[in-house]
Amino acid sequence: MSLALRMERVTFGYGHGPPVLRGLELAVQRGEFVAIAGPNGGGKTTLVRLVVGLEQPTSGRIELLARKVGYLPQRAQAGIDAPLTVRELVTTGRASRTRLIGPLGAADRETVREAIERVGLVPQADRRLSTLSGGQQQRAFIAKALAAEPELLVLDEPTTGVDVEAQEAIALLLQRLRRELEMTILYVSHEFGAVERFVERIVLVRGEIVFDGPPESLPAVWHDPSHVHA
Amino acid sequence: MLDLEFMRLAFGAGIVVGLLAPAVGFFLVQRRLSLIGDGIGHVAFAGVALGYLLDLPLVLTALVVSILGALSIEGLRARRRTAGDQALALVFYTGIAGGVVLVSAAGALNVNLFQFLFGSILTVTRGDLVVIAALGAGALALIALLYRPLVAVVVDEEGARVAGLPVAPLNALTAALAAVTIALSMRVVGILLIAALMVLPVIAAARIAWSMRSTVVIAMGIGLASVLAGITTAYYADLPPGGTTVLVAAAAVLAAEAVSVLRA
């Protein structure tokens, strides 16, 4: 198996402030489904922002070997006031794979349709996003990321604000997508109980990586990451 | 009414601005930069003043200074050194203060600044109309061609950045389009009211539209109808065209809200 991502001795701090992440060493193989967990303020979001290139490390090296990255930011749906439909949202995810100018071609429209189908939103494709449930909105954003046909899918707290059933449905969906599309998935969660059964590896972050391994090896005291202590 | 050449010219300029202002305003509203039009409008005032000082065409100097102001706001916002509203405030007040000082330096404080502040569409010349039509058509064509990436940035700026879209140039283009719209609209609704024509039709359209694309089209329709109804009403009722146009657009927001409530 080849690598999708490698971080070596990565340290990062905002502005001139103290480092929020120190000495990160992380290698993710292609096709892995990895949960990034940890307490609020532990640096999970910062870690994935470094991975996708939205932040640059203060020191150390990040090598992104996956060719195309799909990124679902935290509370993505919160910024949407526009009356856009599911299809319009997913179409925006295709923009990076097409020429900038002009309308979408037939093949790209078909890729958009497939992405909508993969997340099970065909009946809602032409409905306004604002009329859908929180779980459906998140699935629409996952379809948007899929429209770019990414090798690496990075999701930052995709289940925030959705009920337990929808959380499980999203985790199952991601598990299926990973199998069908052979994608690598990084899944950030501060309450990883919902995804623990679906991932094969958990990386626990609290300023540094304090655990990296299969969920079954996670010490009992860390099962609730909001109570991680030094 | 259309027998009069100044009315035909007024309608010509009004049609271009009525279509262009909401088309550009759509992207500003979705990016929660509704008030940027006001900020750039104040900078345009400094441009008009500079035109008086240097004895250059006022639309030209307003256009150049507006584009510089718009790019400054976007640059400050993008570098995150200044919050969006603070960047706007900085350019906003610098523009209006600079305008007053420059007009004074040009010895032109006694000129009729009212026509630029609140519009003077009945004074549009054939030359003005050619400039407004050419630049307006160019701006609308750019929006049509780059609609997909512009929407992608509006919907999810960070996602677009990660996907490799040229986010900074697209945001700069939106700011520049806003500046062009304001410079072209000075005569129609005036510097102080142009932001309303960029924002109100979009707010109204969003209440009744069923998709993003339909929002843009309906907003352009409301913008056009507001200008045509505004000029016509102003002609027959002897009212200022700029203010009347904006009041029609405001009425469209109320009507759209009523439709939205009734439908729910």
Interface residues (C-beta under 8 A of the other chain):
Chain A: V52 G53 L54 V69 G70 Y71 L72 P73 A76 G79 I80 D81 A82 P83 L84 T85 E88 L89 T91 T92 G93 A95 S96 T98 L100 I101 G102 P103 L104 D126 R128 K144 A145 A148
Chain B: Q30 R32 L145 L146 R148 P149 V151 A152 V154 V155 D156 E158 G159 A160 R161 V162 A163 G164 L165 P166 A206 A209 W210 S211 M212 R213 S214 T215
